[in-house]
């Protein structure tokens, strides 16, 4: 049974991190392209500290929401899968 919890935990973390990374990097790139008030880049180059802050300000809050949801969905999927297997 412990092995199943490790799989659920590992897969939940991987899915959550990848999803949050994808959303965060997309928003950061779109903000960099839009460049409101030239805060992301100017003639002197890219303001990497602001780019990093934007990425992290999206990544961590998303991860705090996505990870519990992913764990719950993984547990539900695992239980449903085992219920179908046991009934066959």
MOTA-V56972 format. One record per backbone hydrogen bond with DSSP energy under -0.5 kcal/mol. CO is the residue of the C=O (numbers start at 1). NH is the residue of the N-H. If there is no record, write none. Layout:
co=CO nh=NH
co=CO nh=NH
This chain:
co=1 nh=5
co=2 nh=6
co=3 nh=7
co=4 nh=8
co=5 nh=9
co=6 nh=10
co=7 nh=11
co=8 nh=12
co=9 nh=13
co=10 nh=14
co=11 nh=15
co=12 nh=16
co=13 nh=17
co=14 nh=18
co=15 nh=19
co=16 nh=20
co=17 nh=21
co=18 nh=22
co=19 nh=23
co=20 nh=24
co=21 nh=25
co=22 nh=26
co=23 nh=27
co=24 nh=28
co=25 nh=29
co=26 nh=30
co=27 nh=31
co=28 nh=32
co=29 nh=33
co=30 nh=34
co=31 nh=35
co=35 nh=38
co=36 nh=39
co=40 nh=47
co=42 nh=45
co=45 nh=42
co=46 nh=48
co=47 nh=50
co=47 nh=51
co=48 nh=52
co=49 nh=53
co=50 nh=54
co=51 nh=55
co=52 nh=56
co=53 nh=57
co=54 nh=58
co=55 nh=58
co=55 nh=59
co=56 nh=60
co=58 nh=62
co=59 nh=63
co=60 nh=64
co=61 nh=65
co=62 nh=66
co=63 nh=67
co=65 nh=69
co=66 nh=70
co=67 nh=71
co=68 nh=72
co=69 nh=73
co=70 nh=74
co=71 nh=75
co=72 nh=76
co=73 nh=77
co=74 nh=78
co=75 nh=79
co=76 nh=80
co=77 nh=81
co=78 nh=82
co=79 nh=83
co=80 nh=84
co=81 nh=85
co=82 nh=86
co=83 nh=87
co=84 nh=88
